[in-house]
Amino acid sequence: MVVSGLYVITPDEADTAELLRKVRLALSGGARVVQYRNKTAAETLRLKQAQTLRGLTREFSVPLIVNDDAALAQRVEADGVHLGGEDGSVAAARALLGSTKIIGVSCYNRLALAHEAARQGADYAACGSFFCSTVKPDAVVAMPDLLRQARRELALPLVAIGGITVQNGAQLLEAGASALAVISAVFAAPDIEGAAREFSNLFEPNLIEQGKPA
């Protein structure tokens, strides 16, 4: 399963029904990957929300990725896990989840980390923050040239993240991104489905090239 297209990351939302409503709208607008991320919820709520999203993403035949927590991903039968810098190794996640699950790794602005992710058998590398992010205002800054170099050197799908909008996302696709990871530009929009559709439309000219080295 190749990660590409609009990759939505859920906002912190305590109301599970409201979270489901928002994600359904994003999926209706063409989101191709959903990452469940909630840094503030208790374990019981995270389990409930992840289970609910698992059913919704199956309805749309879209993969569900769980942020940070391989054990939760296994428990809800998610399609994979996304690992940050402090979230353990690819090998440990692979041993827990199995060979068919998606494992993504945050590489920030360091190409060496993307190479290491590929060496360890990750399924995609996430790079950023490319623009100022309201979710992570203190995130390290990455430049589009990082994507260009990574695309030349790696066959791994590249997920761009950090302050991405419809207006600035096209340049990241041109630089080599396979997917655009978005939170606020979709879920804080007055029209979530419309915002997701605008992002999805960015990928139309790039479908053939996504995930391929230059």
ROSE-4610 file (N, C-alpha, C; in Angstrom, 1 decimal, always signed):
// ROSE-4610
residu = [M/M/M/V/V/V/V/V/V/S/S/S/G/G/G/L/L/L/Y/Y/Y/V/V/V/I/I/I/T/T/T/P/P/P/D/D/D/E/E/E/A/A/A/D/D/D/T/T/T/A/A/A/E/E/E/L/L/L/L/L/L/R/R/R/K/K/K/V/V/V/R/R/R/L/L/L/A/A/A/L/L/L/S/S/S/G/G/G/G/G/G/A/A/A/R/R/R/V/V/V/V/V/V/Q/Q/Q/Y/Y/Y/R/R/R/N/N/N/K/K/K/T/T/T/A/A/A/A/A/A/E/E/E/T/T/T/L/L/L/R/R/R/L/L/L/K/K/K/Q/Q/Q/A/A/A/Q/Q/Q/T/T/T/L/L/L/R/R/R/G/G/G/L/L/L/T/T/T/R/R/R/E/E/E/F/F/F/S/S/S/V/V/V/P/P/P/L/L/L/I/I/I/V/V/V/N/N/N/D/D/D/D/D/D/A/A/A/A/A/A/L/L/L/A/A/A/Q/Q/Q/R/R/R/V/V/V/E/E/E/A/A/A/D/D/D/G/G/G/V/V/V/H/H/H/L/L/L/G/G/G/G/G/G/E/E/E/D/D/D/G/G/G/S/S/S/V/V/V/A/A/A/A/A/A/A/A/A/R/R/R/A/A/A/L/L/L/L/L/L/G/G/G/S/S/S/T/T/T/K/K/K/I/I/I/I/I/I/G/G/G/V/V/V/S/S/S/C/C/C/Y/Y/Y/N/N/N/R/R/R/L/L/L/A/A/A/L/L/L/A/A/A/H/H/H/E/E/E/A/A/A/A/A/A/R/R/R/Q/Q/Q/G/G/G/A/A/A/D/D/D/Y/Y/Y/A/A/A/A/A/A/C/C/C/G/G/G/S/S/S/F/F/F/F/F/F/C/C/C/S/S/S/T/T/T/V/V/V/K/K/K/P/P/P/D/D/D/A/A/A/V/V/V/V/V/V/A/A/A/M/M/M/P/P/P/D/D/D/L/L/L/L/L/L/R/R/R/Q/Q/Q/A/A/A/R/R/R/R/R/R/E/E/E/L/L/L/A/A/A/L/L/L/P/P/P/L/L/L/V/V/V/A/A/A/I/I/I/G/G/G/G/G/G/I/I/I/T/T/T/V/V/V/Q/Q/Q/N/N/N/G/G/G/A/A/A/Q/Q/Q/L/L/L/L/L/L/E/E/E/A/A/A/G/G/G/A/A/A/S/S/S/A/A/A/L/L/L/A/A/A/V/V/V/I/I/I/S/S/S/A/A/A/V/V/V/F/F/F/A/A/A/A/A/A/P/P/P/D/D/D/I/I/I/E/E/E/G/G/G/A/A/A/A/A/A/R/R/R/E/E/E/F/F/F/S/S/S/N/N/N/L/L/L/F/F/F/E/E/E/P/P/P/N/N/N/L/L/L/I/I/I/E/E/E/Q/Q/Q/G/G/G/K/K/K/P/P/P/A/A/A]
num = [1/1/1/2/2/2/3/3/3/4/4/4/5/5/5/6/6/6/7/7/7/8/8/8/9/9/9/10/10/10/11/11/11/12/12/12/13/13/13/14/14/14/15/15/15/16/16/16/17/17/17/18/18/18/19/19/19/20/20/20/21/21/21/22/22/22/23/23/23/24/24/24/25/25/25/26/26/26/27/27/27/28/28/28/29/29/29/30/30/30/31/31/31/32/32/32/33/33/33/34/34/34/35/35/35/36/36/36/37/37/37/38/38/38/39/39/39/40/40/40/41/41/41/42/42/42/43/43/43/44/44/44/45/45/45/46/46/46/47/47/47/48/48/48/49/49/49/50/50/50/51/51/51/52/52/52/53/53/53/54/54/54/55/55/55/56/56/56/57/57/57/58/58/58/59/59/59/60/60/60/61/61/61/62/62/62/63/63/63/64/64/64/65/65/65/66/66/66/67/67/67/68/68/68/69/69/69/70/70/70/71/71/71/72/72/72/73/73/73/74/74/74/75/75/75/76/76/76/77/77/77/78/78/78/79/79/79/80/80/80/81/81/81/82/82/82/83/83/83/84/84/84/85/85/85/86/86/86/87/87/87/88/88/88/89/89/89/90/90/90/91/91/91/92/92/92/93/93/93/94/94/94/95/95/95/96/96/96/97/97/97/98/98/98/99/99/99/100/100/100/101/101/101/102/102/102/103/103/103/104/104/104/105/105/105/106/106/106/107/107/107/108/108/108/109/109/109/110/110/110/111/111/111/112/112/112/113/113/113/114/114/114/115/115/115/116/116/116/117/117/117/118/118/118/119/119/119/120/120/120/121/121/121/122/122/122/123/123/123/124/124/124/125/125/125/126/126/126/127/127/127/128/128/128/129/129/129/130/130/130/131/131/131/132/132/132/133/133/133/134/134/134/135/135/135/136/136/136/137/137/137/138/138/138/139/139/139/140/140/140/141/141/141/142/142/142/143/143/143/144/144/144/145/145/145/146/146/146/147/147/147/148/148/148/149/149/149/150/150/150/151/151/151/152/152/152/153/153/153/154/154/154/155/155/155/156/156/156/157/157/157/158/158/158/159/159/159/160/160/160/161/161/161/162/162/162/163/163/163/164/164/164/165/165/165/166/166/166/167/167/167/168/168/168/169/169/169/170/170/170/171/171/171/172/172/172/173/173/173/174/174/174/175/175/175/176/176/176/177/177/177/178/178/178/179/179/179/180/180/180/181/181/181/182/182/182/183/183/183/184/184/184/185/185/185/186/186/186/187/187/187/188/188/188/189/189/189/190/190/190/191/191/191/192/192/192/193/193/193/194/194/194/195/195/195/196/196/196/197/197/197/198/198/198/199/199/199/200/200/200/201/201/201/202/202/202/203/203/203/204/204/204/205/205/205/206/206/206/207/207/207/208/208/208/209/209/209/210/210/210/211/211/211/212/212/212/213/213/213/214/214/214]
x = [+0.9/+0.0/+0.9/+0.8/+1.7/+1.0/+1.6/+1.1/+1.2/+0.1/+0.1/-1.2/-1.2/-2.4/-2.5/-3.8/-4.0/-4.0/-3.2/-3.0/-3.4/-4.6/-5.2/-4.8/-4.5/-4.1/-5.2/-5.8/-7.0/-6.6/-7.4/-7.2/-7.6/-7.1/-7.5/-9.0/-9.8/-11.3/-11.8/-12.3/-12.8/-14.2/-14.9/-16.3/-16.1/-16.2/-16.0/-16.9/-18.2/-19.1/-18.7/-18.3/-17.8/-16.5/-15.6/-14.4/-14.8/-15.7/-16.2/-16.8/-17.6/-18.2/-17.2/-16.2/-15.2/-14.4/-14.0/-13.2/-14.0/-15.3/-16.1/-16.1/-16.2/-16.2/-14.9/-13.8/-12.5/-12.4/-12.9/-12.8/-13.7/-14.9/-15.8/-15.1/-14.2/-13.5/-12.3/-12.0/-10.9/-9.6/-9.7/-8.5/-8.2/-6.9/-6.4/-5.8/-5.4/-4.9/-5.4/-5.7/-6.1/-5.1/-4.6/-3.8/-4.5/-4.8/-5.4/-4.3/-4.5/-3.5/-4.3/-4.2/-4.8/-3.8/-3.2/-2.1/-2.7/-4.0/-4.6/-5.6/-6.0/-7.1/-6.5/-7.4/-7.0/-7.0/-6.4/-6.2/-7.6/-8.6/-9.9/-10.5/-10.4/-11.0/-10.2/-8.9/-8.1/-8.5/-8.7/-9.1/-10.5/-11.4/-12.7/-12.7/-11.9/-11.9/-11.2/-10.1/-9.4/-10.2/-11.0/-11.9/-13.0/-13.5/-14.6/-14.0/-12.8/-12.2/-11.8/-11.5/-11.2/-12.4/-13.6/-14.8/-15.0/-14.8/-15.1/-14.1/-12.8/-11.8/-12.0/-12.5/-12.8/-14.0/-14.9/-16.1/-15.6/-14.5/-14.0/-12.8/-12.4/-11.3/-10.0/-9.8/-8.7/-7.9/-6.5/-5.8/-5.9/-5.9/-5.8/-4.5/-3.8/-2.5/-2.7/-2.1/-2.1/-0.8/-0.9/+0.3/+0.9/+2.2/+3.0/+2.9/+1.7/+1.4/+1.1/+2.2/+2.1/+1.1/+1.1/+0.2/-1.3/-1.6/-2.9/-3.3/-2.3/-2.6/-2.9/-2.2/-2.4/-3.8/-4.1/-5.4/-6.6/-6.6/-7.7/-7.6/-6.6/-6.4/-6.2/-5.5/-5.2/-4.3/-4.1/-3.3/-1.8/-1.5/-0.1/+0.0/+1.3/+1.7/+2.6/+2.6/+3.6/+4.5/+5.8/+6.7/+7.5/+7.4/+8.2/+9.6/+10.4/+11.8/+11.9/+10.9/+11.0/+10.0/+9.6/+8.5/+9.0/+10.2/+10.7/+11.2/+11.7/+12.3/+11.3/+11.6/+10.9/+10.8/+11.9/+12.0/+11.0/+10.9/+10.0/+8.5/+8.2/+6.9/+6.5/+7.5/+7.3/+7.1/+7.8/+7.6/+6.3/+5.7/+4.4/+3.3/+3.4/+2.3/+2.4/+3.5/+3.6/+4.1/+4.4/+5.1/+4.2/+2.9/+1.9/+1.5/+1.8/+1.3/+2.3/+1.7/+2.4/+3.1/+4.4/+5.2/+5.8/+5.4/+6.0/+6.9/+7.8/+8.8/+9.0/+9.0/+9.3/+10.8/+11.2/+12.6/+12.9/+11.9/+12.1/+12.8/+13.9/+14.7/+16.0/+16.1/+17.4/+17.3/+18.0/+18.0/+18.6/+19.5/+20.1/+19.1/+18.1/+17.0/+16.1/+15.9/+15.1/+15.9/+17.2/+18.0/+17.9/+18.0/+17.9/+16.6/+15.5/+14.2/+14.0/+14.6/+14.5/+15.3/+16.5/+17.3/+16.6/+15.8/+15.2/+13.9/+13.5/+12.3/+11.0/+11.1/+9.9/+9.2/+7.9/+7.1/+7.0/+7.3/+7.3/+8.1/+8.7/+9.4/+8.6/+8.4/+7.7/+8.7/+8.7/+9.7/+8.9/+9.5/+9.0/+9.5/+9.1/+8.0/+8.4/+7.7/+8.0/+7.5/+6.5/+5.9/+5.6/+5.3/+4.9/+3.6/+3.7/+2.6/+2.0/+0.6/-0.1/-0.1/+0.0/+0.0/+1.3/+2.4/+3.8/+4.5/+4.3/+5.0/+6.5/+7.0/+8.4/+9.1/+8.4/+9.0/+10.2/+11.1/+12.3/+11.8/+12.6/+12.2/+12.9/+12.2/+12.7/+12.5/+13.3/+13.2/+12.8/+12.2/+11.8/+12.9/+14.1/+15.3/+15.5/+15.1/+15.2/+14.4/+13.2/+12.4/+13.1/+13.6/+14.3/+15.5/+16.3/+17.4/+17.0/+16.0/+15.5/+14.9/+14.2/+13.6/+14.7/+15.8/+16.9/+17.5/+17.6/+18.4/+17.6/+16.3/+15.4/+14.2/+13.8/+12.5/+11.4/+11.6/+10.6/+9.6/+8.3/+7.3/+7.7/+7.5/+7.8/+6.5/+6.3/+5.1/+5.6/+5.1/+5.4/+4.5/+5.0/+4.1/+4.6/+3.6/+3.9/+3.4/+2.3/+1.8/+1.3/+1.0/+0.7/-0.7/-0.8/-2.1/-2.3/-3.5/-3.7/-2.7/-2.5/-1.7/-0.2/+0.3/+1.8/+2.1/+1.0/+1.2/+1.8/+1.4/+1.8/+3.3/+4.0/+5.5/+6.2/+5.5/+6.1/+5.9/+4.7/+4.5/+5.6/+5.8/+6.8/+8.2/+8.5/+9.8/+9.9/+8.8/+9.0/+8.1/+7.3/+6.4/+5.4/+5.2/+4.1/+2.8/+2.8/+1.6/+1.8/+0.7/+0.7/-0.1/+0.6/-0.1/-0.6/-1.9/-2.6/-3.5/-3.5/-4.5/-5.4/-4.9/-5.7/-6.3/-5.5/-6.1/-7.3/-7.5/-8.7/-9.7/-9.3/-10.2/-10.6/-9.9/-10.3/-11.0/-11.2/-11.8/-13.4/-14.0/-15.5/-16.2/-15.6/-16.1/-15.0/-15.1/-14.1/-14.0/-15.1/-15.2/-14.6/-15.0/-14.5/-13.0/-12.5/-11.0/-10.3/-10.8/-10.2/-10.2/-11.3/-11.3/-10.3/-10.1/-9.1/-7.8/-7.4/-6.1/-6.0/-7.1/-7.1/-6.9/-7.4/-7.2/-5.8/-5.0/-3.6/-2.8/-3.3/-2.6/-2.9/-3.9/-4.3/-3.2/-2.4/-1.3/-0.1/-0.1/+1.0/+0.8/-0.3/-0.6/+0.4/+0.9/+1.8/+3.2/+3.6/+4.9/+5.0/+3.9/+3.9/+4.7/+5.5/+6.2/+7.4/+7.7/+8.8/+10.0/+11.2/+12.4/+12.5/+13.1/+13.3/+14.5]
y = [-1.2/+0.0/+1.2/+2.0/+3.2/+4.4/+5.2/+6.4/+7.5/+8.1/+9.2/+10.0/+11.2/+12.0/+12.8/+13.3/+14.1/+13.2/+13.5/+12.7/+13.6/+13.3/+14.1/+13.6/+14.5/+14.2/+14.8/+14.0/+14.4/+15.5/+16.5/+17.4/+16.8/+17.4/+17.0/+17.3/+16.3/+16.5/+15.5/+16.1/+15.2/+14.5/+15.2/+14.7/+13.7/+12.4/+11.4/+11.5/+11.8/+12.0/+13.2/+14.2/+15.4/+15.0/+14.3/+13.9/+13.0/+12.1/+11.2/+12.1/+13.1/+13.9/+14.6/+15.2/+15.9/+15.0/+13.9/+13.0/+12.4/+12.2/+11.7/+12.8/+14.0/+15.1/+15.2/+15.0/+15.0/+13.8/+12.7/+11.5/+11.7/+12.3/+12.6/+13.6/+14.4/+15.3/+14.8/+13.5/+12.8/+12.5/+12.7/+12.3/+10.8/+10.5/+9.2/+8.4/+9.1/+8.5/+9.3/+8.6/+9.3/+8.8/+9.8/+9.5/+10.0/+9.0/+9.4/+9.9/+11.2/+11.8/+12.6/+12.3/+13.0/+13.0/+14.1/+14.2/+14.5/+14.8/+15.3/+14.2/+13.3/+12.4/+11.3/+10.8/+9.7/+8.4/+7.4/+6.1/+5.5/+5.6/+5.0/+5.8/+7.1/+7.9/+7.6/+7.5/+7.3/+5.9/+4.9/+3.6/+3.7/+4.4/+4.5/+5.3/+6.3/+7.1/+6.4/+5.7/+4.9/+3.8/+3.1/+2.1/+2.6/+3.8/+4.4/+4.8/+5.4/+5.8/+4.6/+3.5/+2.2/+1.8/+1.9/+1.5/+2.5/+3.8/+4.8/+4.6/+4.5/+4.4/+3.1/+2.0/+0.8/+1.1/+1.9/+2.2/+2.9/+3.8/+4.5/+3.8/+2.6/+1.9/+2.8/+3.4/+4.3/+3.9/+3.8/+3.4/+4.3/+3.7/+4.4/+4.2/+5.3/+5.2/+5.8/+5.2/+5.7/+6.4/+7.6/+8.4/+7.8/+7.6/+7.3/+5.9/+5.3/+4.2/+2.9/+2.1/+0.8/-0.1/-0.1/-1.0/-0.7/+0.6/+1.0/+0.6/+0.8/+0.4/-1.0/-1.9/-3.3/-3.6/-2.9/-3.2/-3.0/-1.9/-1.5/-2.0/-2.8/-3.4/-2.2/-1.2/-0.1/-0.6/+0.2/-0.2/+0.1/+0.9/+1.1/+2.1/+2.6/+3.5/+4.5/+5.7/+6.7/+7.0/+6.9/+7.0/+8.3/+9.1/+10.2/+9.9/+10.9/+10.7/+9.9/+9.9/+9.3/+8.1/+7.6/+6.6/+5.1/+4.9/+3.5/+3.3/+2.1/+1.7/+1.1/+1.2/+0.6/-0.9/-1.5/-3.0/-3.4/-2.6/-3.0/-2.9/-1.8/-1.7/-2.8/-3.1/-4.2/-5.5/-5.8/-7.1/-7.1/-6.0/-6.0/-6.1/-5.3/-5.2/-6.1/-6.6/-7.5/-6.9/-7.7/-7.2/-6.4/-6.6/-5.9/-4.5/-4.1/-2.8/-1.7/-0.5/+0.7/+1.3/+1.5/+2.2/+3.5/+4.6/+5.9/+6.5/+7.3/+7.8/+9.3/+10.1/+11.5/+11.7/+12.4/+12.7/+14.2/+15.0/+16.4/+17.1/+17.7/+18.3/+17.7/+16.4/+15.6/+14.5/+14.7/+13.6/+12.3/+12.4/+11.2/+10.3/+10.9/+10.2/+9.5/+10.1/+9.5/+8.3/+8.4/+7.2/+6.1/+6.5/+5.4/+4.8/+5.6/+5.0/+4.0/+4.3/+3.4/+2.2/+2.3/+1.2/+0.2/+0.8/+0.0/-0.6/-0.2/-0.8/-0.1/+1.2/+2.1/+2.2/+2.5/+2.5/+4.0/+5.0/+6.3/+7.2/+8.3/+9.2/+10.6/+11.1/+12.4/+13.5/+14.5/+15.6/+16.9/+17.8/+19.1/+19.6/+20.8/+21.6/+22.5/+22.5/+23.3/+24.8/+25.0/+26.3/+26.4/+27.7/+27.9/+27.1/+26.3/+25.5/+26.0/+26.1/+26.5/+25.4/+24.1/+23.0/+22.8/+23.0/+22.9/+24.2/+25.3/+26.5/+26.5/+25.6/+25.6/+24.5/+23.9/+22.8/+23.2/+22.3/+22.6/+22.9/+23.8/+24.2/+23.4/+22.9/+22.2/+23.0/+22.8/+23.5/+22.5/+23.0/+22.1/+21.4/+21.9/+21.2/+19.9/+19.8/+18.5/+17.4/+17.7/+16.8/+16.4/+17.4/+17.2/+16.2/+16.4/+15.6/+14.2/+14.1/+12.8/+12.0/+12.7/+12.0/+11.5/+12.2/+11.7/+10.5/+10.4/+9.4/+8.2/+8.4/+7.4/+7.0/+5.8/+5.4/+5.4/+5.8/+5.8/+7.0/+6.7/+7.8/+8.9/+10.1/+11.3/+12.0/+12.2/+12.9/+14.3/+15.3/+16.7/+17.1/+17.9/+18.3/+19.6/+20.4/+21.6/+22.8/+23.4/+24.6/+24.6/+23.4/+23.3/+23.8/+24.5/+25.0/+24.6/+24.9/+24.7/+25.6/+26.8/+27.7/+27.3/+26.8/+26.4/+25.0/+24.1/+22.7/+22.3/+23.0/+22.5/+22.5/+23.5/+23.5/+22.3/+21.8/+20.6/+19.4/+19.3/+18.2/+18.3/+19.4/+19.6/+19.3/+19.5/+19.1/+17.7/+16.9/+15.4/+14.8/+15.6/+15.0/+14.0/+12.9/+12.0/+12.3/+12.8/+13.1/+14.4/+15.1/+16.3/+16.0/+16.2/+15.9/+17.2/+17.2/+18.5/+18.3/+19.3/+19.3/+20.5/+21.7/+22.9/+23.3/+23.2/+23.7/+22.9/+21.7/+20.9/+21.1/+20.7/+20.5/+21.8/+22.9/+24.2/+25.0/+24.5/+25.2/+25.2/+26.3/+26.3/+25.2/+24.8/+23.7/+22.7/+21.7/+20.6/+19.8/+19.4/+18.6/+19.4/+20.7/+21.5/+21.7/+21.9/+22.1/+20.8/+19.7/+18.4/+18.2/+18.6/+18.4/+19.3/+20.5/+21.4/+20.8/+20.3/+19.6/+18.4/+17.6/+16.4/+16.8/+17.9/+18.3/+18.6/+19.0/+19.3/+18.1/+16.9/+15.7/+15.2/+15.7/+15.1/+15.1/+16.2/+16.1/+15.3/+14.9/+14.2/+12.7/+12.2/+10.8/+9.8/+10.0/+9.1/+9.1/+10.3/+10.5/+10.2/+10.1/+10.0/+8.7/+8.9/+7.7/+7.3/+7.9/+7.5/+8.4/+7.8/+8.7/+9.4/+10.6/+11.4/+10.9]
z = [+0.0/+0.0/+0.0/-1.1/-1.2/-0.6/+0.2/+0.8/-0.1/-0.5/-1.5/-1.3/-1.9/-1.9/-0.6/-0.3/+0.9/+2.1/+3.0/+4.3/+5.4/+5.9/+7.0/+8.4/+9.3/+10.6/+11.5/+12.4/+13.1/+14.2/+14.4/+15.5/+16.8/+17.9/+19.2/+19.4/+19.5/+19.6/+20.6/+21.7/+22.8/+22.4/+21.6/+21.2/+20.0/+20.3/+19.3/+18.1/+18.3/+17.2/+16.3/+16.9/+16.1/+15.4/+16.0/+15.3/+14.1/+14.2/+13.2/+12.0/+12.4/+11.4/+10.6/+11.2/+10.5/+9.6/+10.1/+9.3/+8.1/+8.3/+7.2/+6.1/+6.5/+5.5/+4.7/+5.4/+4.8/+3.8/+4.2/+3.3/+2.1/+2.3/+1.2/+0.2/+0.7/-0.1/-0.8/-0.5/-1.2/-0.4/+0.9/+1.7/+1.5/+1.3/+0.9/+2.1/+3.2/+4.4/+5.6/+6.7/+7.9/+9.0/+9.7/+10.9/+12.1/+13.0/+14.3/+15.2/+15.7/+16.6/+17.6/+18.9/+20.0/+21.1/+21.4/+22.4/+23.8/+23.9/+25.1/+25.7/+24.9/+25.4/+26.3/+27.2/+28.1/+27.2/+27.8/+27.0/+26.6/+27.5/+27.1/+25.9/+25.9/+24.8/+23.5/+23.6/+22.4/+21.8/+22.7/+22.2/+21.5/+22.1/+21.5/+20.2/+20.1/+18.9/+17.8/+18.1/+17.1/+16.6/+17.5/+17.0/+16.1/+16.4/+15.6/+14.2/+14.2/+13.0/+12.1/+12.8/+12.0/+11.2/+11.8/+11.0/+9.8/+10.1/+9.1/+7.9/+8.2/+7.1/+6.3/+6.9/+6.2/+5.2/+5.7/+4.8/+3.5/+3.7/+2.5/+1.9/+2.4/+1.8/+1.9/+3.0/+3.2/+4.4/+4.4/+5.5/+6.7/+7.9/+9.2/+9.8/+10.1/+10.7/+12.1/+13.1/+14.5/+14.8/+15.3/+15.7/+17.0/+16.9/+18.1/+18.8/+18.6/+19.5/+18.7/+18.6/+17.8/+18.5/+19.9/+20.6/+20.3/+20.3/+20.0/+18.5/+17.6/+16.2/+16.1/+16.9/+16.8/+17.4/+18.5/+19.2/+18.4/+17.6/+16.8/+15.3/+15.0/+13.7/+12.7/+13.1/+12.1/+11.0/+10.0/+8.9/+9.1/+10.2/+10.5/+11.6/+11.8/+12.8/+12.3/+12.9/+12.5/+13.7/+13.5/+14.6/+14.6/+15.7/+15.9/+16.4/+16.7/+17.1/+18.4/+19.2/+20.6/+20.7/+19.6/+19.6/+19.3/+19.4/+19.2/+17.8/+17.6/+16.3/+15.3/+14.0/+13.0/+13.2/+13.7/+13.9/+15.0/+16.0/+17.1/+16.7/+15.9/+15.4/+14.4/+13.6/+12.6/+13.3/+14.3/+15.1/+15.7/+16.1/+16.8/+15.8/+14.7/+13.7/+12.5/+12.2/+11.1/+9.8/+8.8/+7.6/+6.7/+6.8/+5.8/+6.3/+7.5/+8.0/+7.5/+7.5/+7.1/+8.3/+8.2/+9.2/+8.6/+9.2/+8.7/+9.8/+9.4/+10.3/+10.1/+11.2/+11.1/+10.9/+9.9/+9.6/+9.7/+10.0/+10.3/+9.1/+9.3/+8.2/+8.0/+8.3/+8.3/+7.2/+6.1/+5.1/+5.6/+6.5/+7.1/+7.8/+8.4/+9.1/+8.0/+6.9/+5.8/+5.3/+5.1/+4.7/+5.7/+7.0/+8.0/+8.1/+7.9/+7.8/+6.7/+5.5/+4.4/+4.7/+5.3/+5.6/+6.6/+7.5/+8.5/+8.0/+6.8/+6.2/+6.4/+6.7/+6.8/+5.5/+5.5/+4.3/+3.8/+4.6/+4.1/+5.1/+4.6/+5.5/+5.5/+6.6/+6.7/+7.0/+6.2/+6.3/+6.6/+7.3/+7.7/+9.0/+9.4/+8.9/+7.8/+6.7/+5.6/+5.7/+6.5/+6.7/+8.2/+8.6/+10.0/+10.3/+11.4/+11.8/+13.1/+13.1/+14.3/+15.3/+14.8/+15.7/+16.4/+15.6/+16.2/+15.8/+16.5/+16.1/+16.3/+17.1/+17.4/+16.6/+15.6/+14.9/+14.0/+13.8/+13.0/+11.6/+10.9/+9.5/+8.5/+7.5/+6.4/+5.1/+4.1/+2.8/+1.7/+0.7/-0.4/-1.0/-1.0/-1.5/-0.9/+0.4/+1.1/+0.4/-0.1/-0.9/-2.2/-2.8/-4.1/-4.0/-2.9/-2.7/-2.3/-1.4/-1.0/-2.1/-3.0/-4.2/-5.1/-5.2/-6.1/-5.5/-4.2/-3.5/-3.0/-2.8/-2.2/-3.0/-3.0/-3.6/-2.6/-1.4/-0.3/-0.6/-0.5/-0.5/+0.5/+0.2/+1.0/+1.4/+2.7/+3.2/+3.7/+3.1/+3.5/+4.6/+5.6/+6.7/+7.2/+7.8/+8.5/+7.8/+8.2/+7.7/+6.3/+5.8/+4.4/+4.1/+3.0/+2.5/+1.0/+0.5/-1.0/-1.8/-1.2/-2.0/-2.0/-0.9/-0.9/-1.2/-1.2/-1.3/-2.7/-3.8/-5.1/-5.2/-4.6/-4.7/-4.1/-3.0/-2.4/-3.2/-3.9/-4.9/-6.0/-6.5/-7.6/-7.1/-5.8/-5.2/-5.0/-5.0/-4.8/-3.8/-3.1/-2.1/-2.7/-2.1/-2.5/-1.9/-0.7/+0.1/+0.8/+1.1/+1.9/+3.2/+4.3/+5.6/+6.2/+6.5/+6.8/+8.0/+8.9/+10.0/+9.8/+10.2/+10.3/+9.0/+7.9/+6.6/+6.1/+6.7/+6.4/+7.5/+8.7/+9.8/+10.5/+10.2/+10.7/+9.7/+8.5/+7.4/+7.6/+7.2/+7.3/+6.5/+5.4/+4.6/+4.5/+5.4/+5.5/+4.2/+3.7/+2.5/+1.3/+1.2/+0.1/+0.2/+1.4/+1.6/+1.2/+1.6/+1.3/-0.2/-0.9/-2.3/-3.1/-2.6/-3.2/-3.1/-1.9/-1.8/-2.7/-2.8/-3.6/-5.1/-5.5/-6.9/-7.2/-6.2/-6.5/-7.0/-6.7/-7.1/-8.5/-9.1/-10.4/-11.4/-11.6/-12.6/-12.2/-10.9/-10.3/-10.1/-10.5/-10.1/-10.6/-11.8/-12.4/-11.7/-11.2/-10.7/-9.2/-8.5/-7.0/-6.7/-5.7/-5.1/-6.0/-7.1/-7.9/-7.8/-7.8/-7.7/-9.1/-9.0/-10.2/-11.0]
